[in-house]
Amino acid sequence: MSALAVSSGTSRCASLDAGDFKVSEVTFPPSRSLPWHAHPLGCIAVVLNGAVDKRFARFEAGASTGTLITMPPSERHRDRFGRAGAAIVVVESPDLNGQVSCTPDAEAAFVAMRIRRELAHPDSFTPLAVEGLALELTAIAGRSRSPRRGEKWVERARNLVRERYRECFTPAEIAAEIGVHQAHLARVFRARYGESLGEFVRRLRLQWAARELAAADVPLAALAVEAGFCDQSHFTKAFRRQYGVTPARFRAMHR
């Protein structure tokens, strides 16, 4: 079961061994800095709240809420946490040998929130559930950093959408910024990811809305607009198709 412990630099750490994974939610206090260090296991981390500036040997990156971070074993880095501190879900395993990356990922953030709930309210099925979620997060991380040969531009397009999914933009604008024709972007994106650009945007917006429903009391009409939908009715229909329940019911289920 989940046990509380305090590791170096953290103010709180809830962790669980699940299969080949060690899964934790760690909380860092405001403005804490960690000197250069490395972890013996490869890890995938998702920032749930707050922000952290990470410095690696080859680059620096800011990681705010919803950012997916991957590191291979023994990757040296240092951290500086923001004024609000940070809460981070970390999945560690000797089998995680991917490259260093730091990118926003709404899908990973949604899985990390489910891990947080399992660690906060454990039962006899929690180790199995957490192992499944860790595997899901591993798959998300792997797909996010492995574009097909000759199609790295489509990964760049996907990252642009991840950064702007709550903004108003058109596929033509994304295609122009990448430097490809809109129709070519549409064909390659669907072939690469199994969904259209519009479906991807809608899924990201609904995942963001689901996180907000579980964490805050924002009125549904306001949340619909913030998520990028034209009104509450449109938002409710899309949410029900995605999750099988209305936003109000989803909020009640997660409180």
N, C-alpha and C positions, 0 to 999 in steps of 0.2 A: 504494500500500500504506500501511498504518498507520505513522505516524511519530511518535516521541516528541518532545515539545516542552514547554516550561514557559511558561505564559502568566501574566498578572498575578494574583497571589494563590494560584496553584496550586502544589502540590509535584510534580505529574505530570500530563501531558496526552497521551493517545493520540488522534489525529484522522485522519479520512479524508474526502476529497471523493467523494461518490457521487451522480451525476446533479446535480440542483439543490440538493442538501443538503450541508452540512458536518456531519459526525457525529463526536462526541468523547466520550471518557470522561475526566473531569477529577477529580482527587483534591485535596482541600483539607486542610491540616494542622489539628490541634486548635486550637480557640479563635481561629481567624483571623477578622478582621473586614475587610470591604471597604467603603469609603466609597461615597457616592452615585455611581452610574455608570449607563450605558445601553449596550446592544448595538445595532449598526447593523442587524442582521437580526432578524426575528422568531424566536422559539425555543420549543421544547418541551423540558423537562428532567424527568428522573425520578431521584429519590434512590434509589441502590442500597444504600448503607450510611450510617449516621450520621444527622446532622440539621443543618438550617440554619434560622435565623429570618430571614424575608424581610420587609422593610418597603418598601411602595410608597407612592405619594402618597395613595392613598385608603384603604388598610387594611394591617394587619400579619398575617402568617400563619406558623405553625411547620410546617416540612416535614420529616418523618422518613422512615424507610425505606418505600419504596412510594408516595411522594407524587408526583403528576403536577403539574407547574408549566407554565403557558403565559404568554408575554409577547409583545406586538406589538413591532415595531421601535421603538427609541429610548425604550422605557419605563424611566424612571428608578427605581432601587431601590438598596437597600443590603443587605448580607448579614452575618450573624454565625453562624459555625459552632460546633457543639457541642464538648464536651470530647473526643469521639472523632474529630473532623473529619468529612469526608463524601466519598463517591464518587458522582458524578453523571454520567449519560449525557445529553448535550445534542445536540439536532438543530436546526440553524439553516438558514433559507432566506429569501430575500426575499419568498416567497409566503405566509409564515406571518403572518397579520394578525389573529389572533383576540384576544379580550379577555384581560385578566389573570385567572388562576385558579390555585388551589392546593388540590388535593383528593386524598385517597388513591385509588389505582386499581390493583388487583391485576393487571388485564389489561395495563395499560401497563408495570407493573414486570416482568412476564414477558417482554414484547417487549424491554425495555431490557436484561435479562440476556442475551438472545440477541445483541443488538448488542455487549455487552461481550465475549462469547466470540468473535465474528467479529473484533473489533479486536485481541484478544489472540493469535489464531492465524490470521493472514491467509493467503489463497492467491489464486489467479488469479480465483476466483469471488467473493471477498469484496466488492468494490465493488457488484456486482449484488445480492448478498444483503443488504448493508447498505442499499442504496437501497430495496429492497422492505420491509425492516423499518421504515425511516424513514417510508415511505408508510403502513404499517400503524399506526404510532404517531400519525401525523397524523390518520388516520381516527378513532382512539380518542379523541383530544383533541377533535376536532370534535363527535363524538356526545355526549361528556360535558358539553358546555356549550350544547347547542341543543335544549332541550325544546320540544315543540309549544306553540303558543299556547293558553293556558287550561289547560295541564297541567304547570305548573311544580312542583306538589306531587308529581308522580310522580318528578321528578328529585330532589326532596328525600328521598323514600322510598328511592330507589336509593342516594343518598349515605349515608343512615343504615345501610343494609345493608352498604355498603362499609366503614363504620367498625366494624361489629359482627359481621362475617360469621363470626368464629371463636367468637362467644358463642352461648349458647342463647337463642333468642327465637322467637316465633311470628309469622306474618303478621298475626294479629289485633292484636298489640302494636304492630307498625309502623303498621298502619292507624289505630289509636287515637291514636298520637302525631302522625300527620299530620292526623287529623281527617276521615277518609273511611271508608266502610264497607269491610269486608274483601273482599267480593265485587267491589266497584267497583275497589279497588286491584288485585286479581288480573286483572280484565279489561283495565284500562288498561295495566298493566305489561306483559302479554303482547303487547298490540297495539303498544305503543311500542317494545319492545326485542326482540320475537321469541322470548322465552323466559319461563317462569314465574318467580315470585320464588324458589321452591325450586331450580329449575335454575340460577338466577343465583348463589345462595348456594353450591351444590355446586361450580360452576365456579370461584368465587373461592377456596374452600377447596382445591381441587385445584391451582390455580395457585400458591397459597402453598406447598403441600406440594411441588410440583415445584421451586420455588426452593430450599427447604430440602434436598431430596434432592441437588440439584446443588452445594450449598454446605457442607453439614454432615454429620456422621456420627451423627446422632440415630437410635437404634434405631427400626425401622419401627413397632413396636407403640406406642411413645411418640409418634412423629410422628402416627400415626393419631388418637390422642386429642387432641393439640394442634391438629390440623386440624379437629376437631369431629365426627369419625366415631365410631360406637359401639365399633368394634373394628377390628383389623387386617384381618380378612377383608372387612368391609364397605368399608373404605378401598381394599383391593387391587382389588376388583371395580369400584368406581367409577373408580379410576385407570386400569385397563385399558380400560374403555369410552371414557374421554376421550382417552388417549394411545396406545392400541394395544399397550402393553407393561406389565409389572408394575412396581411401584415399585422393586424391587431391580434389575431390568434397566435402568430409566431411570437410576438412580444410577450403575450401571456404565458406561453409555453417555456420561455427562457427567463422568466422572473421567479 
